[in-house]
Amino acid sequence: MNSKINYKYPSVPDLRERAKSKIPKFAFEYLDGGCNDDVNLKKNTLRIRDIELKPKYLVDYQPPSLKTELFGHVYDAPFGISPVGLQGLMWPKSPEILAKAAFEHNIPFVLSTVTTASIEKIAEISEGNAWFQLYHPAEEGVTKDILKRADAAGCPVLIILADVPSFGYRPRDIRNGLSMPPKMTLTNIINAMKRPHWSLKTLINGQPGFEILKPYMPKNLNLNELAKFMDVTFSGRLNEEKIKRIRDLWKGKLVIKGAESIHDVEMACKLGLDGVIISNHGGRQVDVGQATIDSLKTISPLYKDKITVMMDSGIRGGADVARVMASGADFSFMGRTFMYGVSALGNKGGDHTIAMLKKQLTQVMEQLSCAKINDLTKKLVVK
């Protein structure tokens, strides 16, 4: 498709700065921040950028192709859009905007259980091509019903979370009252008034809510009641028995997200899962662990022939995608990157961000003389 890049914002840092100027402080800090002291948040990207790739110029050249096969589907690029909670808080209709752009560009879009669009709406936009991430309900009946809805919507891949046994300790969100669910303090209301475009769009589209969970929620909950509902509804810690039950219920492709240890990947293989996403939740859950790229370097050589190995957390541009793919990932995902784009540019943000990343990655491959994504592993500088 003919996609135009807005060259006023040719990089992810440009989109981030634009997003910061357009959305309220509490929404930007929810998107931008990590947990505790942001150590892993920063380390994720820094460690990716320690990776070097060596060009080879004096060779026969073929124009590069970004096409990448994943679970039997050939996507037009080796990256997809990670699940993000409360997307409509950051920019109204964000999941709808990103799902539409992902479908038109033929890349995966992953819908979170706790985002602000329904399974059915995203399935309609993506013609049944969107993936779904299950945030674990404590009640098995709710789990079964959500999975039935995802199956009826045609979701080809189900992702289950391993890295949220408890909510991350996020100082910014605590100060801003952005626990689950968010509270509109006087300070937050003042900050919203300073962003009239965001406020008007939110007013037009209505207050964002947990659309997927609405069928299971009592009506007219106040904030305190909603907080209690969220606490009792979800049980974040995965174990072998929970995974077995989900594997039995879900007949499509099943992926675990948040695996960073050999133990967890070995368990995923044992239980018949189809893939793992090496992730530390973008540095939002644990601040004392490894950068995801270091986990990838350990896991990929041991398991790439046994299970599909993907990665997210810390990827901030097309060059980072190249580094991650060269390091052994079968596919990559980004969350903040796309939310910066849609927060910065609204309805055009998804299309712009995907097109920009494709162009950045293509330029890297041209410099390295890579015709295919798989060729990137041959360019890795081993230290």
N, C-alpha and C positions, 0 to 999 in steps of 0.2 A: 504494500500500500504506500501511497505518497504521504509521508509524514514530514512535517516541517518542524525543525528545531528552532526554538526561540533563542537566537544567538545573544540576547542580552543575559542569558543564564546558561552558559555553555558547560558548567561543571556542577557537581553536587554541592560543593561549598557555596556557590552562587545561589542555588535553590534554597539551601539552608538559611542563608542570610535573608533572602526574600521572604521565606516562610516566617522567620522570626519577626519581621516587620509587619506581617499581615494577620497573625493570629494572636490571641491573648497570651499573656505570659504563662498562665497556669497550663494552657494547652500545649504551648511550645515546650515547656519544661517537662511535661508528661512524655512528650515524644522524644525529646533530645537527651534526657537524663538516664543515668544508670543507677546502680544501687551503691549503698555505703559511700565510698570515696571515688567512684568512677574508675577504679584501677583497671578492671577488665574491659570496661567500655572503651577506654583509650588504647589499652594493650592489644585488643583485637585487631584494630586497624594498623597500628604500628608494626606488629609482628608480620602481618600480611605484606607490608611494604619493605620488610627486610629481604623479601624474596627477589632474586634477580634472574632475568631471562636473557639469553645470549642470542643476538641476531646473526643471521648468516645471509649475506647479500648476493654473493656471486654464484647464484644458482638459477635453474630454470624456475620461472615464476608462474604461479597460477593464482588467479583472484581468489581470496578466501571465502569460505562458506561458514556461517555461524550455526548451521543446522545441527541439531543434537537429538539423538534418539533417547527417549526415557520412557520406560514401561510400555514399550510398543508404539509410542506416539513420537513422530518427528516434530520437534519444536523448532522455531525459527531462530532461537538463540539459546545459549546454555545457562540462562538465568530466569528466575521466576520471582513472583511477588509473595513475600512471607506473610503469614497471618499476623494481624495487629488488632489488639482490642481497642474498643472505644474510638474507632476511626472517625465517626461523625462528629466527635467532640473537637477534633483538630480541624477538619473542614467538612461542612455538610455534604452528604452523599458521597464521601470518599470511597467506600467500598464499591459502590455502583460505578463511579468514574474509573476506578482502577480495574475492575472486572471487565468493563467494556473495552478499555485499552488493551488489556492482556489478551482478550479474545481476538481482537482485530490484528494484533501483532503475533498471535499464535505462540504465546508463552503461558506458563501456568500461573493462575491466581489462586491463592489459598485463603479461604474464608475462615475466620475465627469464630468459635462459639460465642464469644463475648464482644463481638463487634456490633455494628448498628444497622445491619441489613439482614434480611431473612435468607434462609437457604433457598427458598422458592424464588425470591426476586433475583438473586445472583445466578441461579440456574437458568432463569429466563434470559438474562442478559448474555450469559456465556454459552447458551445452548447446551447446557449440561456438561460443560468442560471444566468447570471450577473444581478444585480440590477442597476438602473440608478438614479442618482441625478440630478434634474433639477435646474439649476441656471437661474433665471427668465429673459427671454428675454422681452424687452419692447414692441416688436411688436408681436401681437397675431398670425400673420401668421408664424413667426419663431417658436413660442411655439408649434403651431399645427404640423408643419413639424417635429420638433425634437421628439415630442411625437409619431407621426406616425412612425418614424424610430425606436424608442425604442420598440413600439408595434410589428413592423415587425420583429425586432431582437429577440423577445420572452422574453423580460425583464419581470420577474414576479412581480417585485415591483418597484414602482416609489417613490422617496424621494423628497420632496420639502423643501427648506431651509427657516427657519424663522429668523435665527440669523445673516443675512448679510444685514441689511437695509443700511449699509454703510461699507466701508472697514475699518478694524481695523487700529489703529495708531501703526505701527510697526517700532520702531527706527532703528533696524538693516537693515531692507529692504530699508528704506529711505536712509540710508548711502550707501547701496550697489547698489542703483538704481533699486532695485527689486520691483518696482511698477507693475501695470498691464498695459502693458506688461513689461518684464525686459529689461534693457539697459546694454549693455556690455561696461562698462567704462574701462579705461586703468588699473585701479586697479584690476578689475575683470578679465581682460585678463591675467594679471601677475599671479593672484591667480590660474587661470585655467592652466597656464603653469607649475605651481608647482605640478599639479596632472596629470602627463602624461598618466596614464592608463585611467582616466576619459576623458581626451582630445581626446585620440585615439579612444575610444569607441564612443564618440560623433561625431567625424569626420567620422567614418565608417557609423554610423546610420543616420547622418544628424542632422541639427539644429532642436530641438523640436518645434512643432507648435500646435496650437489649432485645432486638427484634426476634432473634431465634428462641429466646427463653420466655417470651410473652405467654405462650400457651400454658406454661407451667407455673406462672406467677399469679398470686392472688391480685385482684384488681385494687387500684387506688392505694398502693403502698406509699407511706411517707418514707423519707430517706432512712430513718432509723430502722423501719421495718424491712426496707429493701436491703440494707446492709446485713440484717439478720438472715434474710432469705438467701443471699449470696453465700454467707458463711455455712449455712446448713445444706445448701444445694450441691456444693462442690467438694470433692475429695481428691486432692491433687496428687497424692503419692501413688505411683504405679508399683505393681508387683507382678510376679509371674502369673498368679491366678486371674488378676484383672485382665492382663494381656491375653491370656488363653480364652477368656470369655468373649472378648472383643474379636479375637481372631475367628472364633466360631460363628459369631454373629455377622461379621463383615466378609463378603465374598469377593470384593474387589481388592485392589492393591492396598497393602497396609504398611505404614511407615511409622517409625518412632523418631520423635524430634527431641533433641537434648542429650543424645548419647555422646559421651566424651571419653569413656573408658573402654578398654578391651573387654572387661567383664560385661558391660551393658551391650556392646555390639555382639559378643558371643551369645548372650541371652537372646537377642533379637534373631540371630541365625537359628538357634535351637527351637524357637517358638514359631518359626516359619514366616517371619516378616519378610517383606519384599525390599525394604530399604531403611536406611538410617539417615537422619540429618544431624550432622555434628554441629552443635549449637550450645551457647551458654545464654540464650535468650537475649542476645544483644548486649550482654553485660548488665542486665536488669535484675538478675536473680542471685548471682554469687560473685563476690569480688575477689576471692582468694584462689581461683582456679587458673588453669592454663588459658592462653588465647586459643581460639578454636582452630587456627591454622596449625598450631603445634600438635593438637589432638589429631587433626587430619593426617599429618605427616606420619604419626605413629600407626594409626588405624588403617589407612588406605592400603599400604603394601601387604598387610596381613589379610584383609577381608574383601578387597575390591573384586576378586573373582567369586566370592561367595554371596555377596549382597550388594545392592546399589548404595554407594556412599556419596552423600551430598553434604553441603555445608552452608550455614549462614552465620551472621554476626561479624560485623566489622567491614563488610565489603561496601566500598563507597564510590565505585566507578568502574568503567570498562577495563582499565588497566588492572584493577584489583581482581576482577573476574578472571582475567588471563592468568594472574599469579596463582589463584586458587585452583583453576583447572589444570595448570601445569604441575601443581603439587599433588595431584591425584584424585581430585573430586570428579565425580560423574556429572554433577550439576551443582548450581549455586543459587542461593536465594537472598533477597534483600528486603528489609522492612522499612527502616527509617528512610532510606534513599528515596523510595517511592512516595512516602508520606511527605517528605520535604517537597517533592515535585508537585503533588496535588495541593498542598497547603500554599505553595507559592503561586501556582498558576491555575488553580481551580479546575474547571472542566477540561482544560488543555494539558493539565499537569501530567497525567498518566501517559498520554501519547508522546509528549515532549521527552519525558524521562526515559522511556523505552527507546525512542529513536536516538537520543543522545548516547545512551549506553551502547547501543549497537554500533554507532559510528566510532566511539572511542575504542571499543574492542576490535573492530575491523582495522582501524589504523595500527593498533599494536600488532595484529597478525600480519599486516602488510610489511611492517618493519622487520618482523622476525622471519618472514618468508614462510608462513604457515598457511597451508591450503585448507586444513580442517582443524577443528577444535582439538581433536586427539593429538595433533602434531605438537601442541604446546608442551607436552611432557618432555619432548626431545630437546627443548630449549632451556630447561631448568639448569641453573648454575648450582652444582652441588658443592657445598662448603664443608 
